[in-house]
Amino acid sequence: MATYAAAVAYTSPARYYKLDSNGNDSGSDGTALTFGASTAAPTLNASGGSDGSGSASFDGINDYAYAPSVAWGTNAITVSVWFFSSAFSSTQVWFESSANYNSTTGRSFLIYSDATNLQAGMFSGTGSGSVYDSVTFPLPATGAFAHCVFIFDASASTTNRILFYKNAAAQTQSGASWQSGTGSFQTNDMYVMARGAGTLPQAAQIDDVAVWKRRLSTTEISNLYNSVVPGGASYPPASRKAICGLSFR
């Protein structure tokens, strides 16, 4: 039977952090995830997670991690994660390209939650002005792992510029503000479960973070969720090992 890791590898990600008790990168870039120092580092679990093989728990106080210098160089990118949280409150950052995308020169992105919604934004800092795309999605349910996939595509028009798939299903957009700015995403550190060095932290247990320097198709997203390698066997989510709770300090 195919594993989730095999399904991800088949799509040739730029970065793939399995988070199986370490921050190693199995993607083509080969750049390890960097964790916050001392008490700002997430807890690495040797077991549990979405598939029982390990995960990382972020305390929602000051924990963070970042993927150093992701050289996107493309106008479309995809970010995926298995995500588990017990609660949502205020503004909590999931992923951000640069320590603060509002002050970045060039294209970048931001994904964050508040108490009621999941928000995603795409930014183009031009030096003389700024252009934002922004859209709201429903939050995933608390208390269970969800497979979350985000697509940012500056070459697309209106509703296709920012997409969110939860468990392989496209999620309804609301409150959208669409722009027409184009251009490639810049080389930036990608912060995980916080903005910059631990501000606006998200309390969560995450697993299998992957990024692609292109837009995944709906078929590829479905294959990831169902752990399907085309031409091979599948490993249905129903047979994944039992979900473990959050492990916060």
N, C-alpha and C positions, 0 to 999 in steps of 0.2 A: 504494500500500500504506500502511496505517496505521502510525504509529510508536508506540513506547511512550509518548512524551510526549503524543501525541494521545489515547491510551487513558486516561492519567491525567487529562488536561484534561476529558475527557468526564464524569468522575465528580465534578467540581467540588471539588477539595481545598481546604482552608483554607490550607495551606502546601505548596509544591512546590519543592524545591531540586534542580534538574537537575544541579548541580555540574559544569557544562560550563565549567570554568576560572574559575568565580566562585561566589559564594554568593547570587545573586539569587533572589527568590521569585516563581514564576509562579502561585501560588495566589491565592485571593480576598483574603487578608490583606495581601499585598504587603510583608511584612517580611523583609528580608534576613537570612541566617544570619551570625552573628558568630563570628569565628575567634579562637582564643587568640592572645595577643600574642607577637611575635618567634618564638622557637624553639618555642613552644607551639602554633603554627598548623599545621594539616595542609598537606601538599603538594598543590597544585591542579594536576592533570594536564590539559593542553590536548587530549589524545587518550586513547585507551584506555577503560577502564571497561567496563561491561556491554554498551554499544552502540557503543563506539569514539569517542564524542563528548566524552569527558572524565570526570573522577572526582576524588575526594579521598582521599589516603592519610594515615593516622594512624599514627604511629611506635610506639605502645604504650609510650612513655616519659613524655611529658607533653602530647602533642597533644590538643586538644579543640575543640569548637565548640558554640554554643548558638543555639536559635531563641528570640529574646526575647519574653517576655510573650504566650504563646499563651493566648488567652481561650477556653478550651474551652467552659464553660457548658453542657455536656451530660453525661448519665450514660453515654454510650457513645462511644468513640473508636477510631480505627484508625491504625496507623503502619506504613508500608512502606519497604523499602530493598532495593537490590541489594547484596549483601554478599559479600566475598571475604577470606579469611584463610588464612595458611599454617600457623597453629598456635593452639591454645588452652592457657592455663595460668592457674592460680589464679583469682581473681575479677577479671573485666574487664567494665566497664559498657558496654553498647551505647547505651541511651537511658534517661534519667531525667527525670521531671517534677519540677522543683526541684533545687537543688544537693544535697539530701539528703532523700529522700522520707520518711525516718523521723521527721523533725522538722517536717514540713509540717502546717499546719492545713487540713483539707479533703482531698478526694480527689486522689490522684496515683498514679503508676505507676513501675515500675522493670523494666528488661530487662538481664540480665547473663549472662555465661558463666563456667564454670570449666573445669577440665581435661577434664571428662567430660559435662557437661550444659549446657543452656540453661535459665535460670530466669526466670520472670516473676512479678511481684507487683503487687497493687493495694492501696492503703493508704487508710484513712479516719481522719484525725486529728480527734478530736472535742473536744479540749481537756481532757476528763476521762478519756479512754481512747482506745485505738487498736484498729482492726480491720484485719486483713490477710487478703487472699486470696493464695495462692501456689501455683505449679504448676511442674513440671519437664517439659521437652521434650528430645528428642534434638538434638544439635548438627548444624548443616549440615556437609557434607563440607568438608575443607580443600582448597585448591588450585583451587577453581572458584567462579564467581559463583553465588549462590543468591538467588532472589527470596523475600524474607521479609516476611510480613504478620502483624501482631499486632493482636488485637482485645481491648479491655477494655470490659466492659459491666456496670455496677453494677446494671442493671435486670433482668439475666438470672439464672437459677437455676443453681446448682452448676456442672456441667461447661461451661456456655456462658458463664461469666463471663470467662474468659481463654482465648483460642484462638490458635494459631500455625499458619500455612500456609506451607509451603516448596514453591516451584515449583507453587503452586496446590493442593497436597495438604494436607489437614488432618493435623497431626502428633499422635501418640499422647501423651496426658497420663499423668503418673505423680506420685506423692508429693504429691497435691493436698490443700490445706486450704481449704475453701470457707466463706465467711461469708455473711451476709444483709444487710450494710450497703448502703444506697442513697445516692443523692445525686450531684450533678454534680461533674465534675472542675473544679478551681480554676484561675484564671489563674496560670501559672507559666512560667518559662523552661524549655525542654526541652533538656537537655544531650545531646550527641552523642559517642559513643565515649569517654566518661569521665564520672566523677562530679564535679560542681562544676568547679573550675579545674584540671583535669588529673589528679585522683586516680583510682586504679583504671582506668587507660587500657586500651583495647582496640586492639591492632595490627590494622589492617584497611584495605582499600580499599573505599570505598562509593560508590554512585551512586544518583541519583534517589530522594532521601528525600522522602516525602510524608506528610502527616497530614490526617485527616478528623475533623470533630466529629460523627461518627456511626459506626454499624457498617456496614461494607461487606458485601454479600451474597456468597455463594460464587460466584455468576455473575459479579459485578463483579471479584472476585479472579482468577477464571479469565481474564476478558477482559483484565485488566491483564497477567498473565503472558504471555498469547498475543498481546498488543498488538492487541486487537480493539476497534474502535469499532462498536457496534451499528448495523447498516444500511450499514456500510462494509467495506472489505477488512481482512485481518489481516496481521500481519508475524510469522511463527512464530519462536520463540526459536532454532530450529535455524539460521536464517539470520542471526542476530546476529553481529556482527564478532568476531574472535578475542579471547579474554580476554588482558588484559595482566597481568603480575605486579605485585606490590606495589612501590611506589616510596617507600622509607623513607630518611630521612636517616641 
